[in-house]
Amino acid sequence: MKFEEKLNRLEEISKIMREESLGLDESIQSYEEGMKIALELEKELTIFEKRVQILTETPEGDQIEDFK
């Protein structure tokens, strides 16, 4: 799944858990899926941030600006 697809799925899970009356098993499954996706997204964001930092480094090793 691409980053945007994962983010959309996480939003969908969040909406389902807020708006629908789920049973305990369904709630736990949704929570587990959501947490798995959230951790994957966090890892991907860390990688993206490092890539941007590398791209903004000057030849002297200084950063043009911090990425936040």
C-alpha positions in Angstrom: 0.0 0.0 0.0 1.2 3.5 -0.8 1.6 6.1 1.9 -1.6 7.9 0.9 -3.6 4.7 0.8 -2.4 3.8 4.3 -3.3 7.2 5.6 -6.8 6.9 4.0 -7.2 3.5 5.6 -6.2 4.8 9.0 -8.7 7.6 8.7 -11.4 5.1 7.6 -10.7 2.9 10.6 -10.8 5.9 13.0 -14.1 6.9 11.6 -15.6 3.4 11.8 -14.5 3.1 15.5 -16.0 6.5 16.4 -19.3 6.2 14.5 -20.2 2.6 14.4 -21.3 0.3 17.2 -18.7 -2.5 17.0 -18.5 -5.6 19.0 -15.4 -6.3 21.1 -13.7 -8.5 18.6 -14.3 -6.1 15.8 -13.1 -3.2 17.9 -9.9 -5.0 18.8 -9.2 -6.0 15.2 -9.8 -2.5 14.0 -7.5 -1.1 16.8 -4.8 -3.6 15.9 -5.0 -2.8 12.2 -5.0 0.9 12.9 -1.9 0.7 15.2 0.0 -1.4 12.6 -0.7 1.2 9.9 0.1 4.1 12.2 3.5 2.5 13.0 4.2 1.9 9.3 3.3 5.5 8.6 5.6 6.8 11.4 8.5 4.7 10.0 7.9 6.1 6.5 7.7 9.6 7.7 11.1 9.2 9.5 12.6 7.9 6.2 11.1 10.9 4.3 12.4 13.3 6.8 15.9 11.9 6.5 15.8 12.1 2.8 14.7 15.7 2.9 17.6 16.5 5.4 20.1 14.9 3.0 18.7 16.9 0.1 19.0 20.2 2.0 22.6 19.7 3.1 25.3 22.0 1.7 28.6 20.6 0.4 30.1 21.6 3.7 27.6 19.4 5.6 25.5 22.3 6.9 21.8 22.2 6.6 20.1 24.9 4.6 17.1 24.7 6.9 15.6 22.2 9.3 12.7 20.1 8.0 9.8 20.0 10.4 
